[in-house]
């Protein structure tokens, strides 16, 4: 039989374990409701134009509403607009998803590409549009180190789209050339 101090220590241990478990669950629920990717430090901007399935023009950067900047969705590669029919479909879907609302840009390790475009993960209404394009078969997941924050999410979305035969993965009408191969042939 346990003595009184041993029983108190055992009860205190269980109370501490329950508190830790409850704290863990509360933090997990908060993260599910408000993912850290859409933090206040990210930029909410209006979309002026969708250029392709992986490039936008936004306004309002640097506090000047009339100044625009090109944004390249990082971690993906969409078919060229001239790569029929896939390129135009990717562009149309991105236009549909951004709509008339402001988007939120999230940066990763590198903020610019070699063409000077801002590299970003693009969020709209809590959805990662980079992932949405890949999940519905309108873009490929293409890791771009050191920007790797969502590589696993993008790879998982691509595998699902491939298994379901969505968009570019349609077994009856698959995309025959990757966007990179298509651009190389156009040169």
C-alpha positions as CSV (number, residue, x, y, z in Angstrom):
1,X,0.0,0.0,0.0
2,X,1.3,3.5,-0.9
3,X,1.9,6.0,1.7
4,X,0.2,9.4,1.6
5,X,3.3,11.3,0.0
6,X,3.6,8.6,-2.7
7,X,-0.1,8.9,-3.6
8,X,0.2,12.7,-3.7
9,X,3.2,12.5,-6.0
10,X,1.4,10.1,-8.3
11,X,-1.7,12.3,-8.4
12,X,0.4,15.4,-9.1
13,X,2.1,13.6,-12.0
14,X,-1.2,12.7,-13.5
15,X,-2.5,16.3,-13.2
16,X,0.7,17.5,-14.9
17,X,0.3,15.0,-17.7
18,X,-3.4,16.0,-18.2
19,X,-2.4,19.7,-18.3
20,X,0.3,19.0,-20.9
21,X,-2.2,17.0,-23.0
22,X,-4.8,19.7,-22.8
23,X,-2.3,22.4,-23.7
24,X,-1.1,20.4,-26.7
25,X,-4.7,19.9,-27.9
26,X,-5.5,23.6,-27.5
27,X,-2.4,24.7,-29.4
28,X,-3.2,22.1,-32.1
29,X,-6.8,23.4,-32.5
30,X,-5.5,27.0,-32.7
31,X,-3.1,26.0,-35.5
32,X,-5.9,24.2,-37.4
33,X,-8.2,27.2,-37.1
34,X,-5.5,29.9,-37.9
35,X,-2.5,28.3,-39.7
36,X,0.8,30.1,-39.0
37,X,1.3,30.6,-42.7
38,X,-1.2,33.5,-42.7
39,X,0.4,35.5,-40.1
40,X,0.0,39.3,-39.8
41,X,3.5,39.9,-41.1
42,X,2.5,38.6,-44.6
43,X,1.2,41.0,-47.2
44,X,-2.5,41.2,-48.3
45,X,-2.6,42.7,-51.8
46,X,-5.1,43.2,-54.6
47,X,-4.4,41.2,-57.8
48,X,-4.3,43.4,-60.9
49,X,-3.8,40.7,-63.4
50,X,-3.2,36.9,-63.8
51,X,-0.4,36.5,-66.3
52,X,-0.2,32.7,-66.3
53,X,-1.0,29.7,-64.2
54,X,2.0,30.5,-61.9
55,X,2.4,34.3,-62.2
56,X,0.4,37.3,-61.0
57,X,0.7,41.0,-61.0
58,X,-0.2,42.6,-57.7
59,X,-0.5,46.2,-56.6
60,X,0.1,48.0,-53.3
61,X,3.6,46.7,-52.5
62,X,5.7,49.2,-50.6
63,X,2.6,51.1,-49.7
64,X,2.0,52.5,-53.2
65,X,-1.4,51.3,-54.5
66,X,-0.6,52.2,-58.2
67,X,2.8,50.4,-58.3
68,X,2.5,46.8,-59.4
69,X,4.9,43.9,-59.1
70,X,5.1,40.5,-60.6
71,X,4.7,37.5,-58.3
72,X,5.8,33.9,-59.2
73,X,4.1,31.2,-57.3
74,X,6.9,29.2,-55.7
75,X,7.2,25.4,-55.6
76,X,5.1,24.9,-58.8
77,X,5.4,25.1,-62.6
78,X,2.3,25.6,-64.7
79,X,2.1,25.0,-68.4
80,X,2.9,27.9,-70.6
81,X,-0.2,29.9,-71.8
82,X,0.7,28.7,-75.3
83,X,0.9,25.1,-74.2
84,X,-2.7,24.2,-75.3
85,X,-5.0,23.4,-73.7
86,X,-3.3,23.2,-70.3
87,X,-1.7,26.6,-70.1
88,X,-4.9,28.6,-70.7
89,X,-6.8,26.3,-68.3
90,X,-4.3,26.8,-65.5
91,X,-4.5,30.6,-66.0
92,X,-8.3,30.6,-66.0
93,X,-8.4,28.5,-62.8
94,X,-6.0,30.8,-61.0
95,X,-8.1,33.8,-62.2
96,X,-11.2,32.2,-60.8
97,X,-9.5,31.4,-57.4
98,X,-8.1,34.9,-56.9
99,X,-11.3,36.5,-58.0
100,X,-11.7,40.1,-56.9
101,X,-10.5,39.6,-53.3
102,X,-7.1,40.5,-51.9
103,X,-4.5,37.7,-51.7
104,X,-1.9,37.1,-49.0
105,X,1.7,36.5,-50.0
106,X,4.0,34.4,-47.9
107,X,7.7,34.4,-48.5
108,X,10.2,31.6,-47.9
109,X,14.0,31.6,-47.9
110,X,14.5,33.4,-51.2
111,X,12.2,36.3,-52.0
112,X,13.2,36.9,-55.7
113,X,13.9,34.7,-58.7
114,X,16.6,35.4,-61.3
115,X,14.1,37.5,-63.3
116,X,13.4,39.8,-60.3
117,X,9.9,38.5,-59.6
118,X,8.8,38.1,-56.1
119,X,8.6,34.4,-55.1
120,X,5.6,33.6,-52.9
121,X,3.1,31.2,-51.6
122,X,-0.2,32.7,-52.4
123,X,-3.1,32.4,-50.0
124,X,-6.8,33.3,-50.6
125,X,-9.6,32.6,-48.1
126,X,-7.3,30.3,-46.2
127,X,-6.4,28.2,-49.2
128,X,-2.8,27.8,-50.5
129,X,-3.4,28.5,-54.3
130,X,0.0,26.9,-55.2
131,X,-1.3,23.7,-53.7
132,X,-4.8,24.1,-55.2
133,X,-3.3,24.3,-58.7
134,X,-1.3,21.2,-58.2
135,X,-4.1,19.3,-56.4
136,X,-6.5,19.8,-59.4
137,X,-3.9,18.9,-62.0
138,X,-3.2,22.4,-63.4
139,X,0.4,22.6,-62.4
140,X,3.4,20.4,-61.4
141,X,5.0,20.4,-58.0
142,X,8.6,21.5,-58.6
143,X,10.9,21.9,-55.6
144,X,12.8,25.2,-55.7
145,X,15.5,25.0,-52.9
146,X,16.0,26.8,-50.6
147,X,12.3,27.6,-50.8
148,X,11.0,24.3,-49.4
149,X,8.4,25.2,-46.7
150,X,5.5,23.4,-48.5
151,X,7.3,20.9,-50.6
152,X,5.7,17.9,-48.9
153,X,2.2,19.4,-49.2
154,X,2.8,20.1,-52.9
155,X,4.2,16.6,-53.6
156,X,1.2,15.0,-51.8
157,X,-1.2,17.1,-53.8
158,X,0.5,16.1,-57.0
159,X,0.4,12.4,-56.2
160,X,-3.3,12.7,-55.4
161,X,-4.0,14.5,-58.7
162,X,-1.9,11.9,-60.6
163,X,-3.7,8.9,-59.0
164,X,-7.1,10.5,-59.7
165,X,-6.2,11.4,-63.3
166,X,-7.0,15.1,-62.9
167,X,-6.1,17.8,-65.4
168,X,-2.6,17.2,-66.9
169,X,-2.7,13.7,-65.5
170,X,-5.9,12.7,-67.4
171,X,-5.0,9.3,-68.9
172,X,-7.1,10.0,-72.1
173,X,-5.5,13.5,-72.7
174,X,-2.3,13.7,-70.7
175,X,0.2,16.6,-71.0
176,X,3.0,15.2,-73.0
177,X,5.7,17.7,-72.3
178,X,6.6,19.3,-69.0
179,X,6.5,23.1,-69.0
180,X,10.3,23.2,-69.0
181,X,10.4,20.9,-72.0
182,X,7.8,22.9,-73.9
183,X,9.7,26.2,-73.3
184,X,12.9,24.6,-74.5
185,X,11.2,23.5,-77.7
186,X,9.9,27.0,-78.3
187,X,13.4,28.5,-78.3
